[in-house]
């Protein structure tokens, strides 16, 4: 996700974001790092369902994970997180386009 100039790469990431659950997960991670089980409880969905969507977001380089004992925690990819620092809104700047979330 370090260089979102090509339309091919942009389309791949937008495709990963083109799901209500994944958008809700991203919005949740704007607030900070969370474990998969925390996200599942927050969104009232099963943990396997959340894990599936987190895998897609991770493959698109929108989130990164780290293991904390038996838990796997997720946070926004550093490039995504950095783009948030440069605006007052919850907006992900992909380089080719911007995705804004409402509160």
C-alpha positions, 0 to 999 in steps of 0.5 A: 500500500506504499504507492497507490498510483496504479489503477490496478492496485487501487482497484484491488484495495477498493474491492477489499473495502467493498463490503459492509462488514469490512468497512465497519471493521476499518471504522472500528480500527480508527479508534485503535488496535483491537483483537479479533474477539473484541471486534466480533463482540463490538459488531455482534458477529461471530469470530470466524466471520470477523477473522475471514474479513480481517484476512481480506483487509490484511491481504489488501494491506489495510490492516496489520496483525500481531499476536498477543499470546493466543489473541491476534490483534489488528490495527490500521496499516501504518500507511493508512494510519499516517494518512489519517494524521494529515486530515481532521476526518476519518479519511483514508487517502489511497493516493488515487482516491479518498474514502471518508467515514462518517461518525 
